Amino acid sequence: MSERGRPRAFDRDVALRTAMQVFWERGYEGTSVSDLTGALGINRPSLYAAFGCKEALFREAVALYSRVEGAATEAAMRDAPTARGAVEAMLRNNAAAYVHPANPPGCMVVLSAAIGTPETSEVRAFLADIRRQTEEALRHRIARGVEDGELPPGTDAASLAGFYSTLLSGLSMQARDGATAESLERIIDHALAVWDGAGRGGDGILTGGSLGGWGDGASAARSADEGRIGG
């Protein structure tokens, strides 16, 4: 066979990363098989031979995303010396990734299949399970903070993990809507001030009360803002 007629080598790893970017940008339902074959530079039979089907390719792409982009959250849960430090690292590192110019904005796991038709319910359940795993890891880290004496006895680790997990999803949406890194950082400052203020008050979000610590948290957030403005 002449060199001109020889088929170009297919790099499956490169193709998977490209597919990840397409799904990340357009979402699961918003990405057609034609979009994928066009981005990967292959025909449909080749795509099916390499990955099985669109859903199988998506699941592999999400697994790749979790290994690459999800590493920041895993490292925060594992390496930060305190529960608060783990939460802060998780929020700030992910916020920076959400607005990195080399990638589509936001989180692929949050945004790629938030809503959809009944036919894609299994895909949405798959992504929801990944988000629950992240929240559960956060709950375990906060519970460890309680055991270590960093947080007061009676701290509602599940609610606190849910609060910051919800915030993380919100940061993703903000990034997709065009928020800047600076605006995301300010949101995180306020969220951490809630932790600090509630902890001083001994009530509210940490202990499962009626969020009585929000007032102190707001004051701390204002102080943080004043410090930034003054700086």
Summary of the structure (lengths in Angstrom):
residues: 231
radius of gyration: 21.2
end to end distance: 68.2
largest distance: 77.5
contacts: 709
relative contact order: 0.09
helix: 72%
strand: 0%
